[in-house]
Amino acid sequence: MNEHFGFAPAEDRPITYLERIRRYYETLGYGRPYEWAHYAETPFAALGTPLAESRIGLITTAAPYQPGKGDQGPRAPYNAAAKFYSVYSGDSASDPNLRISHLGIDRDHTMAEDIGSWFPLRQLRAAAAEGRIGSVAPRFHGAPTNRSHATTIEVDAPELLARCREDGADAVLLAAN
């Protein structure tokens, strides 16, 4: 199956904590070990315009707040009920009510109080105001995290690309929480 996606060999891992996470999922009872998406070759496209003239989009794995789906605050325990299952878009001109309680993060050593540490929309707007980037795309987009490699590659990624193109983004910042 990995050959289908063009993944690099399993032993070609740049981040050593992946083995610790693999063991964690095994202790939760998952049968087949999780296979991280990593590629032997990474496609790269040079930016066609100077950064100071480029429109920058933002894609996040953060979820919109969903009332009635349990604790989603910055110190919330893991909350699978708060997951989202479709690509979504939001207005980049305002500060959205996003949360990361649906993600498996190290809650003993990481805090989610500062939205700027995991959703840098304010920093992008500041960079545009300072002339470091041309502008921020009119929308940011959410990428579901509960997907198989196939669904991410074949469904979510094309939808995200289409939305970023609609927004006229020259480049996109992926804030994977």
C-alpha positions, 0 to 999 in steps of 0.5 A: 500500500505504501508504494501507492502513495510514494512513501519513503521506507519506514526506517527513513524517519526524521523525528525520533518521537514517532516510535514513542507515539507508535508504541502509545497507539499499540497500547491503546489496542490498535492492531496494525501500527500506524504508518506515518505519511512521509515521502522519499521525495518532497515536491517543491515549487519555488514561489512565483512572486516575492513574499512581500507581494504574495497572498498567503493562505492558512490551513489548520487542523484545529476544529471550530468550537462545537457547543454541546460536544464536551470540554473543548477548552485550552486545558481540556482532556482529549475529546474525540467528540469535537472532531470534524469530518469535512473541510471547512473555511472561515473568514481570515479577517476575524478571530475564529473560535477554534479548539484543539481538544480533538487532537492527540497532543502531549497534555502534560507538557503542552498548553493550548491557551495561546491560540497564536502558538497553534493558529498563526492567523494574527501573526499572518495579518501582522506580517501583511500589515508590516509588508513582509507578505503581500496579503492574507487570503480571505479565508483560512481552511480546516483539514480533518485529522481523522482520515486515512491516507487515501481519504486525505490525499484523494478527498481532503487535499484536492478540496483544500487546493481548490479552496486555496486557488479560489482565494488566489493564494500564492502559498499556504502555511500549514498549521498542523496541530 
